[in-house]
């Protein structure tokens, strides 16, 4: 616990408690400090006195022992009342109008804690006792900017700060959305339902009407499904009818084998259709899976194109900055031969944005290791007109391959920023 002048309160003793005068950051607090029913007077030099010192010198000594703690309680209470400060909020965008993700926002010459921009490029922090605070905004790949915030009548207007790119990027990949339905898989699901499939079928247009919070909320509405908790993983556990074993899950045509699958990792809004087959004899041949997975039924999940969730990167922008400073990772201008693309899956156009006719763009960054493989834990969005565009690019990069960068005759890790432009049907 710290005092207003930066000293550690826990180190104070009765021998130096008279040093508490002159704590001016929150004003001169000479006067009365009330703690419960106790009244302690303080002289202008900071000496603590009992109001009954003329009659009880022993009590006076006791109050001297208590005074620092009570005075500190008063300071902390006063500091707490001011700690909320003045709210400063805003957004950070690129010159192309993309919202910048993970930009660091800090106050110059201030002890106030900084922050970073969210997925939509917005930020919020609080300013203590400064009528003209200055903000420093910086992000890998952009030129840092300093802005002065004008606070009028105890309030600050929202800011919009534009950052200019400085990093070298490859030519953008262009993804053009197809006309009409972009998913032949959904047509196949409809056909299985139409031809008397033995499963239970439910589609996004049906289950999203109940606004489910979790994927298990969708499954609860399907006859024959039992939902519970896995005691070992503390995840959601599903059983079909009287089966004691877990069903085989399929996600976009691929079986999920090896580890227990928690269906609640899938946000309901990313799912387009679900097929449920409660027993082995009811499962179509294409969803039978290996013999060891037979007998417990199958749950087949089809996600919306470009909207399957991707785990957030463990190596974020701040971590990448530290790796660059330590020269464990390099940018293109620091190597003799920059990394080159071998193969990248084209990103899928997010279905919800395609359906709304929304065009846009995104830039995603990642580390290419010295073996040419993408470090999956580093794939993060730098900027995007809509975060779903960025997530679609992240998903496409999971299995990308590169020729590694070369520096001083040996392969090295390089930071790569990858731009993609999305063009909706009928849009230029």
Residue pairs with C-beta under 8 A, 6 or more apart in sequence:
1 8
1 9
1 10
1 72
1 76
2 8
2 9
3 9
3 12
3 20
3 23
3 72
3 75
4 23
4 25
4 26
4 75
4 79
5 22
5 23
5 24
5 25
9 72
12 19
12 20
12 68
14 64
14 65
14 68
17 46
17 48
17 64
17 67
17 68
18 45
18 46
18 47
18 48
19 46
20 46
20 68
20 71
21 28
21 30
21 44
21 45
21 46
22 28
22 46
23 29
23 75
25 129
26 75
26 78
26 79
26 82
29 42
29 71
29 74
29 75
29 78
30 42
30 43
30 44
30 46
31 42
32 39
32 40
32 41
32 42
33 40
33 42
33 67
33 70
33 71
33 73
33 74
34 74
35 69
35 70
35 73
35 74
38 63
38 66
38 70
39 51
40 48
40 49
40 50
40 51
40 63
40 66
40 67
40 70
40 71
41 48
41 49
41 50
41 51
42 48
42 49
42 67
42 71
43 49
48 63
48 64
48 67
48 68
48 71
49 60
49 63
50 56
50 59
50 60
50 62
50 63
50 64
52 59
52 60
53 59
53 60
53 63
82 128
82 129
83 126
83 128
84 126
85 112
85 126
85 127
85 128
85 129
86 126
86 127
86 128
86 151
86 154
86 155
86 156
87 124
87 125
87 126
87 155
87 156
88 124
88 125
88 126
88 127
88 133
88 135
88 149
88 156
88 159
89 122
89 123
89 124
89 125
89 156
89 158
89 159
90 122
90 123
90 158
90 159
90 160
90 161
91 99
91 117
91 120
91 121
91 122
91 123
91 158
91 159
91 160
91 161
92 99
92 100
92 103
92 105
92 117
92 121
92 123
92 137
92 139
92 160
92 161
92 162
92 163
93 99
93 100
93 121
93 160
93 161
93 162
93 163
93 383
94 100
94 142
94 162
94 163
94 165
94 363
94 383
95 162
95 163
95 164
95 165
96 361
96 383
97 385
98 121
98 360
98 361
98 362
98 363
98 383
98 384
98 385
99 117
99 119
99 120
99 121
99 122
99 383
99 384
99 385
99 387
100 117
100 121
100 139
100 142
100 163
100 382
100 383
101 117
101 118
101 119
101 121
101 317
101 380
101 381
101 382
101 383
101 384
101 387
101 390
102 116
102 117
102 139
102 316
102 317
102 318
102 380
102 381
102 382
103 116
103 117
103 121
103 123
103 137
103 138
103 139
103 142
103 163
103 317
104 114
104 116
104 136
104 137
104 138
104 139
104 317
104 318
105 114
105 115
105 116
105 117
105 123
105 125
105 135
105 136
105 137
106 114
106 135
106 136
107 114
107 125
107 127
107 130
107 133
107 134
107 135
107 136
108 133
108 134
108 135
108 136
108 146
109 134
110 127
110 128
110 130
110 133
111 128
112 125
112 126
112 127
112 128
113 125
114 125
115 123
115 124
115 125
116 123
116 317
116 318
117 123
119 381
119 387
119 390
120 387
121 383
127 133
127 149
127 151
127 156
130 151
131 151
132 148
132 149
132 150
132 151
133 148
133 149
133 151
134 146
134 147
134 148
134 149
135 146
135 147
135 148
135 149
135 159
135 161
136 144
136 145
136 146
137 144
137 145
137 146
137 147
137 161
137 163
138 144
138 145
139 163
139 317
139 382
140 167
140 317
140 320
140 321
140 324
140 365
140 382
140 415
141 165
141 166
141 167
141 363
141 365
141 382
141 417
142 163
142 164
142 165
142 166
142 167
143 163
143 164
143 165
143 166
145 161
145 162
145 163
147 159
147 161
149 156
149 159
150 156
150 157
167 331
167 332
167 417
168 331
168 332
168 333
168 338
169 363
169 417
169 418
169 419
170 341
170 418
170 419
171 419
172 361
172 419
172 420
172 421
173 344
173 346
173 347
173 418
173 419
173 420
173 421
174 420
174 421
174 423
175 346
175 347
175 348
175 349
175 420
175 421
175 422
175 423
176 349
176 423
176 425
177 349
177 354
177 422
177 423
177 424
177 425
178 349
178 425
179 425
181 187
182 305
182 348
182 349
182 351
182 354
183 272
183 302
183 305
183 351
185 252
185 253
185 302
186 272
186 273
186 302
189 201
189 203
189 273
189 275
189 302
192 199
192 201
192 275
192 284
193 201
197 275
197 284
198 277
198 282
199 275
199 276
199 277
199 278
199 282
199 283
199 284
199 300
200 222
200 223
200 224
200 275
200 276
200 278
201 273
201 274
201 275
201 276
202 218
202 221
202 222
202 273
202 274
203 272
203 273
203 274
204 271
204 272
204 273
204 304
207 218
207 221
207 268
207 274
208 268
208 269
210 217
210 221
212 218
212 268
213 268
214 236
214 264
214 268
215 263
215 264
215 265
215 266
215 267
215 268
215 271
216 227
216 236
216 238
216 263
216 264
217 268
218 268
218 271
218 274
219 225
219 227
219 238
219 263
219 274
219 276
219 299
220 227
222 274
222 276
224 240
224 241
224 276
224 278
225 238
225 239
225 240
225 276
226 238
226 239
226 240
226 241
227 236
227 237
227 238
228 236
228 237
228 238
228 239
229 235
229 236
229 237
230 236
230 237
230 260
230 262
233 260
233 262
235 260
235 262
235 264
236 262
236 263
236 264
237 246
237 260
238 246
238 247
238 263
238 299
239 245
239 246
239 247
239 296
240 247
240 276
240 277
240 278
240 279
240 296
240 297
240 299
241 278
241 279
241 297
243 278
243 279
243 295
243 296
243 297
245 295
245 296
246 260
246 261
246 296
247 296
247 297
247 298
247 299
248 255
248 256
248 257
248 287
248 289
248 293
248 294
248 296
248 297
248 298
248 299
249 255
249 256
249 261
249 263
249 298
249 299
249 300
249 301
250 256
250 287
250 289
250 298
250 299
250 300
250 301
251 301
251 303
251 308
252 301
252 302
252 303
252 308
255 289
255 290
255 293
257 289
257 290
257 293
263 299
263 301
265 309
266 301
266 303
266 309
267 309
269 307
270 303
270 304
270 307
270 308
270 309
271 301
271 302
271 303
271 304
272 302
272 303
272 304
272 351
273 301
273 302
274 299
274 300
274 301
274 302
275 287
275 298
275 299
275 300
276 297
276 298
276 299
276 300
277 283
277 284
277 287
277 297
277 298
277 299
277 300
278 297
279 297
280 288
280 294
280 295
280 296
280 297
282 297
283 294
283 297
283 298
287 298
287 300
288 294
288 298
289 298
304 350
304 351
304 352
305 348
305 349
305 350
305 351
305 354
306 347
306 348
306 349
306 350
306 351
306 388
306 391
306 392
306 395
307 350
307 351
307 352
307 388
307 391
307 392
308 395
309 391
310 379
310 391
310 394
310 395
310 398
312 380
313 377
313 378
313 379
313 380
314 377
315 323
315 367
315 375
315 377
315 378
315 380
316 380
317 365
317 380
317 382
320 329
320 365
320 367
320 378
320 415
323 329
323 367
323 413
324 330
324 331
324 415
328 413
329 367
329 412
329 413
329 414
329 415
330 405
330 407
330 412
330 413
330 414
330 415
331 414
331 415
332 338
332 339
332 405
332 414
332 416
334 407
335 405
335 406
335 407
335 412
335 414
336 406
336 407
336 408
336 409
337 405
337 406
337 407
338 405
338 414
339 368
339 372
339 402
339 403
339 404
339 405
339 414
339 416
340 402
340 403
341 400
341 402
342 372
342 400
342 401
342 402
342 403
343 400
343 401
344 396
344 397
344 400
344 401
344 418
345 396
345 397
345 399
345 400
346 396
347 392
347 393
347 395
347 396
347 420
347 422
348 392
348 395
348 396
349 392
349 422
349 424
350 386
350 388
350 389
350 391
350 392
352 388
353 360
353 386
353 388
353 389
353 422
353 424
354 424
354 425
356 424
357 424
357 425
357 426
357 427
358 386
358 424
359 422
359 423
359 424
359 427
360 384
360 385
360 386
360 389
360 421
360 422
361 384
361 385
361 389
361 419
361 420
361 421
361 422
362 381
362 383
362 384
362 385
362 386
362 389
362 390
362 392
362 393
362 419
362 420
362 422
363 381
363 382
363 383
363 384
363 390
363 417
363 418
363 419
363 420
364 379
364 380
364 381
364 382
364 390
364 393
364 394
364 397
364 417
364 418
364 420
365 378
365 379
365 380
365 381
365 382
365 415
365 416
365 417
365 418
366 374
366 375
366 378
366 379
366 380
366 397
366 415
366 416
366 418
367 374
367 375
367 378
367 413
367 414
367 415
367 416
368 374
368 375
368 402
368 404
368 405
368 413
368 414
368 415
368 416
369 375
369 404
369 413
370 404
370 410
370 411
370 412
370 413
371 404
371 411
372 401
372 402
372 403
372 404
372 411
373 401
373 402
374 397
374 398
374 400
374 401
374 402
375 413
376 398
379 394
379 397
379 398
380 394
381 387
381 390
381 391
381 393
381 394
382 417
383 390
384 390
389 420
389 422
392 422
393 418
393 420
397 418
402 416
404 411
404 412
404 413
404 414
405 411
405 412
405 413
405 414
406 412
